[in-house]
Amino acid sequence: MDKEQRWLSRLAPLLPLAVPVPLGRGRPDQGYPWTWSVYRWLDGESLLAEPVTDPPHLAVELGRFITALRAVNPVGGPPPGTHNFFRGAPPG
């Protein structure tokens, strides 16, 4: 949660597609033991809701996003931790 709160808003202007930006943060209370966030709503449709009508366009947009994300200088960024050791693998 701390990484998301700090880094998503910094990454957002560097990427060609919208990413969820944190608007608020909640603390554990009343039987819910975790920190939680409220994010800016992203307009769009779930890829699971309907078939993709233009797969080549989707592939190009995804490629642009991944290229831009990989171009971000990671110096000073958050290090990996035991909670997300599985992240960072190539897609698919």
WOPEJO-V182241 format. One record per backbone hydrogen bond with DSSP energy under -0.5 kcal/mol. NH is the residue of the N-H (numbers start at 1). CO is the residue of the C=O. E is the energy in kcal/mol with one decimal. If there is no record, write none. Layout:
# WOPEJO-V182241
nh->NH co->CO e->E
nh->NH co->CO e->E
This chain:
# WOPEJO-V182241
nh->5 co->1 e->-2.7
nh->6 co->2 e->-1.9
nh->7 co->3 e->-3.2
nh->8 co->4 e->-1.7
nh->11 co->7 e->-2.3
nh->12 co->8 e->-2.2
nh->13 co->9 e->-0.6
nh->14 co->11 e->-2.0
nh->15 co->11 e->-0.6
nh->15 co->12 e->-1.3
nh->23 co->38 e->-3.7
nh->24 co->38 e->-1.6
nh->26 co->36 e->-3.6
nh->29 co->32 e->-1.7
nh->32 co->29 e->-2.4
nh->33 co->31 e->-0.7
nh->36 co->26 e->-1.6
nh->38 co->24 e->-2.0
nh->40 co->21 e->-2.3
nh->43 co->41 e->-0.6
nh->49 co->46 e->-1.0
nh->50 co->46 e->-0.9
nh->58 co->54 e->-2.1
nh->59 co->55 e->-2.5
nh->60 co->56 e->-2.2
nh->61 co->57 e->-2.6
nh->62 co->58 e->-2.6
nh->63 co->59 e->-2.4
nh->64 co->60 e->-2.4
nh->65 co->61 e->-2.2
nh->66 co->62 e->-2.6
nh->67 co->63 e->-2.5
nh->68 co->64 e->-2.5
nh->69 co->65 e->-2.6
nh->70 co->66 e->-2.6
nh->71 co->67 e->-1.2
nh->72 co->68 e->-0.6
nh->72 co->69 e->-1.0
nh->74 co->72 e->-0.5
nh->77 co->74 e->-2.7
nh->84 co->81 e->-1.3
nh->85 co->82 e->-0.6
nh->87 co->84 e->-1.8
nh->89 co->86 e->-0.5
